[in-house]
Amino acid sequence: MTMMIGVTQLFLETQLKMLATSQSLDNDSCRSSTLLLLCSTLYPPCVTKQFSNESITFPSFPCQSVCADNSGKCSFYNPGILPIMNCSTINSFGQPVYPQNNTYYNLTLTTGDNITESIQCNSNYTLSIPAFCPSPLAFVPESEKHEDTYYLLGDSSCAIPCPFKVDTPQKEYNVKVMTLVLHSISFFCSILLVLINGVLPNEITNTMGNILFFAIGSMLISICFFQSTANDYFRCDGNRYIVQKDTRCGINGFFFQFGILITIFFWTMILYDYFVTIRMKKIEHYRRYTITIWTIICILTILPMATHQFASNYITPNCWIMDSQWQLGAFYVPAMIVMALGFLFTSYIIVKIFMLYKILKQKQVLIYNLKLIFVMLVVLFDFACIIAFKFYSEHQVSVYAAQLESWVFCLLTSENCQFVLPDYAVRVIQGISSSSLGIIGFLAFGIDPSVVTNFYQSKKVLWVLQVLGNSFSSSSKSSTSSSGKRDQRMTMLSESSKSGVSTSSPPSRTQSKLNLSINQSQAHLATITLATEEPLEREDEPQTEPEPLTEV
C-alpha cells in the first residue's frame, strides 16, 4: 500500500484527523462509510508495473461506485466542509479521486519512450466501525445507546461527557460559591423559623403553622442542593447521567419537588391568612384547607416518582422531572394557579395599607408595613423567576443547540475548545431566587418583637432556664401571646380601617362607594396602635361624637 501521490504528509495528517474525528459524530452508517472513503483514498492499495529493467508502483484508487454507495450517508457534515466525501473530487494531477474504471498515467521511461499506463480502480473494501470520539466527548457502546441516560449527539455513538461544564471555570466557581453561601444562610434561617414557630410556642396558631411549613419546604430545597453539589460527580455514573432508578437521584428529585411545592403553596396560605385578617375575619375550616393542600402536594410529588420521571441533566446539578409535559402538569400549571391567587392577595393587602395611609395621613402606618410589602413583592418575584426560567430556556433551545454545534465543530480542529452556555445573568438570577427563600422568610417572620415575647413565655425555655438555675419572673414579662402579637397588628390595621371605612351600599361592577368616618381621637389611636407593640388603654379618654360620613 502506498500513499496518495500529489499530497504532503501534513495534508494527510490534517485530513486524517478531521475525517476520523468527524465520522465519529454521526450515525453508524456514516461512520463506516467515511472510514472506508478515508482509508481507500488517502492510503490506496498498490499496483506494481514492470517496464524493461525498472518497476513503478501506482495507487489503485477506489471506484466511482464505491463513492456513490457510501457518500450522502452523513447528515452531520457536507462535502463542502469535507471534500473527501465529494465523488467528483480531482487530485493535484487533475485525475479523479474516484475513477469510473481506470486511472491513466502518461509516463516517459528512461529509454525515452512515452507510454500511457492504465490502472484498474479498486472496489474490494471491508466496512468497519471504530470506537472513537473526539475528547472530551464520551463513546457509548451500541448495547447502551437505547438508555435515556446519555445525551447523544444526533445518531452517533458520541455523547456529552459527565460532568459537563456549561461555562468558563471562573464563572462556574462564582455561581457555585454564591449559591452555596445563600443556601447555607437560607438553611440556617429556616431552622430558626422552625424553632420560632414550631418548637418554642406554647400553642401553634394557624399563622405559625403556615410559616412552619414554608420553612420546612425551604430546608428541603437547601438539602437537595447540598446533596447534589457536595460532589461534582453526584449526577454521574461513569459518563451516564443518573436517573430515578439510581437511589440518590430518586431521593434528590423527590425532596426537591416536595420542597418547592410546599414553599409555593404555603406562602400563598400565609398571604391568604393576612388577607382574611385584614378584612376582620377568621379562616374557617383551616384544617380542611391544610389537609387539601397537603393532599395536592403529595399527589403532585408521588405521581412523577411513580412513573420514573426524575433524572439529571448536564445543565442543572440536581435531579428533577425531565419530561416537559410532566413538568407542566406536576408543577408549573399548579404553581401558576397558586401564584395568581397569591398575587391577588398581595395586591389587596398593599391597596388596603395605602388606603389606610391615605385616610390617616400618618407615615407611621406606611413605614410600619413597608417590610411586609417588600417581602411579599420579593417572594412573588422569586417564584416568578423560578417559573419563567423554564419557558425562557425552551425559547432559547435553538440558541443552545447552535452553541453546542459550534463547540463540536471546534473539537474537530482544536483541543482547546470551551463550551459557554449563553444567558449567564439569567442563570444567576434563577440561582438567587431558588436559594434565598429561607432568608426572605426569616426577614418577614423572624425579626419581630413578638419573637422575644414568645421566647420569654415559652414553657420549654422557662423549663430549661429553671434547670440551669436562671428562672425569670413571669410577672416581669407579662404581655400578650406571640400569636396574638402577630395577628394583633393586622387586626388593629383592620379595626382602624373599619372604624374609618364603611360601605354605604354594595359596590357595583363599575363603581364602588366608600363611606369614611374618622374622628381625631380614633385616627390617633389607630396610628399609635400600628406603630407600637402594646395596645393603648382608653378607659379615661372622653368619647366624642363621630363626624358625619364623607363619601369618596
BELJOSUL-V460064 format. One record per pair of residues at least 6 apart in sequence whose ideal C-beta (glycine too) atoms are under 8 Angstrom apart, sorted by the first residue. I is the first residue (numbers start at 1). GAP is how many residues later the second one is. Records with the same first field share a line. If there is no record, write none. Layout:
BEGIN
I->GAP  GAP
END
This chain:
BEGIN
1->42  43  44  45
2->41  42  44  55  57
3->9  39  40  56
4->8  37  38  39  40  55  87
5->54  86  88
6->85  86  87
7->35  84  85
12->30
15->23  27  69
16->22  26
17->395  396
18->64  394  395
19->15  19  63  65
20->15  18  110  112
21->113  390  391
22->12  52  54  55  60  390
23->7  8  11  12  15  51  107
24->7  106  108  109  110  113  115  132  133  134
25->51  52  108  109  112  128  129  131  133  383
26->8  48  49  50  51  128  129  130
27->46  47  48  127  128  129
28->101  114  127  129
29->44
30->43  44  45  46  125
31->98  99  125  126
32->95  96  97
33->36  37  38  40  41  94
34->36  40  51
35->92  93  94  95
36->30  34  89  91
37->25  29  30  33  34  47  48
38->46
39->86
40->21  22  26  82  85
41->20  21  43  56
42->42
44->15  16  17  18  78
45->14  15  77
46->11  12  13  14
47->10  11  12  13  72  73
48->7  8  9  10
49->6  7  8  9  68
51->56  58  64
52->57  59
54->55  56
56->51  61
58->45  47  59  61
59->44  60
60->43  59  60  61  62
61->34  35  36  37  38  42  58  60  61
62->35  36  59  60  61  63
63->35  36  37  38  58  59  60
64->23  32  34  35  36  57
65->58
66->32  56  57  59
67->20  31
68->19
71->8  14  15  16
74->11
75->79  80
76->77  78  80
77->8
78->7
79->6  7
83->6
84->13
87->11
88->8  10
89->7  8  9
90->6  7
91->6
95->8  9
96->7
98->23
99->22
100->21
101->19  20
102->16  17  18  19
103->15  16  18
104->12  13  14  15
105->11  12  13  14
106->8  9  10
107->7  8  9  10
108->6
109->6
131->8  10  26
132->7
133->6  23  24  25  26
134->24  277  278
135->276  280
136->25
137->16  21  22  23  24  271  274
138->12  20  21  22  23  24  101
139->18  19  20
140->10  12  17  18  19  99
141->16
142->15
144->6  96
145->7  12
147->93
148->95  163
149->88  91  92  93  94  162
150->9  89  90  91
151->8  9  90  162  163
152->6  7
153->6  7  255
159->80
160->154
161->78
162->71  73  74  75  76  77  78  79  152
163->69  70  72  73  151
164->150  255
165->7  254
166->6  148  149  253  254  255
167->8  253  254  257
168->250  252
171->253
175->252  253  256
176->53
178->250  253  254
179->46  50  252  253  256
180->45  49
182->249  250  253  254  257
183->38  39  42  43  252
184->38
185->253  254
186->32  36  249  250  251  252  253
187->31  32  35  36  39  251
188->250
189->29  249  250  252  253  257
190->25  26  28  29  32  248  251  252
191->24  28
192->250  254
193->18  19  21  22  245  248  249  252  253
194->18  21  22  25
196->249  250  255  258
197->7  11  12  14  15  18  248
198->6  10  14  17
199->261
200->254  255  258  260  261
201->7  253  257  281  282
202->255  256  257  279
203->278  280
204->8
205->278  281  282
206->67  77  80
207->63  66  276  279  280
208->274  275
209->81
210->56  59  60  63
211->59  230  234
213->49  53  56
214->48  49  52  53  56  223  227
215->223  226
216->43  46
217->41  42  43  44  45  46  49  220
218->41  45  219  220  223
219->40  219
220->35  36  38  39  42
221->35  38  39  42  213  214  216
222->213  216
223->32  36
224->28  31  32  35  94
225->92  93  210
227->7  21  24  25  91
228->6  7  24  89  90  91
229->88
234->8  14  83
235->6  7  14  77  78  82  83  84
236->6
237->9
241->70  71  72  73
242->6  7  69  70  77
243->6  65  67  68  69  76
244->6  9  61  64  65  66  67  75
245->63
249->61  62  63  70
250->55  60  69
252->58  66  67
253->51  52  56  57  58  65  66  67  68
254->47  51  56
256->62  63  64
257->43  44  47  48  53  63  64  73  74
258->39  43
260->71  126  174
261->36  39  40  70  73  74
262->35
263->174
264->71  74  75  119
265->28  31  32  73
266->27
267->75  112  116
268->70  71  73  74  77
269->20  21  24
271->70  71  74  75  78  105
272->11  69  73
273->10
274->71  75  98  216
275->70  73  74
276->6  7
277->210  213  214  217
278->70  71  74  212  215  216  219
279->215
280->211  214  215  218
283->6
296->38
300->30  31  34
301->29
303->27
304->6  17  22  26
307->19
309->12  13  14  17  21
310->9  10  11  12
311->8  9  11
312->6  7
313->9
315->106
321->6  9  10
324->70
327->63
332->55  58
335->48  52
336->51
339->41  44  45  48
342->38  41
343->37
346->30  31  34
349->23  24  27
350->23  26
352->141  145
353->12  13  16  19  20  140
354->12
355->142  146
356->9  137  140  141  144  170
357->6  8  9
359->138  141  142  157  159  164
360->136  140  158  163  166  167
362->161  165
364->163  164  166  167
365->128  131  161  162  165  166
368->121  162  163
369->124  161
371->72  73
372->72
375->65  68  69
378->62
379->58  61
381->52
382->51  52  54  55  58
383->50
385->44  45  48
386->44  47  48
389->37  41
392->31  34
393->7
396->26  27
399->23
400->21  22
403->16  17  18  19
404->15
407->10  11  12
410->7
411->6
421->6
445->41
448->37  38
449->36  84
450->32  35  36  83
451->31
453->24  26  27  28  29  32
454->27  28  31
455->6
456->16  21
457->17  20  22  24  25
462->9  10  12
465->6  7
479->6  54  55
480->8
485->48
488->47
489->41
492->34  37  38  43
493->37
495->31  34
496->26  27  29  30  31  33  34
499->18  19  23  27
500->16  17  18  22  23  26
501->13  14  15
502->13  14  15  47
503->9  10  11  12
504->9  11  45  47
505->8
507->6
513->38  39
514->37  38
515->34  35  36  37
516->33  34  35  36
517->29  30  31  32  33
518->29
519->25  26  27  28
520->24
521->20  23
522->24
525->11  13
528->8
529->6  7
END
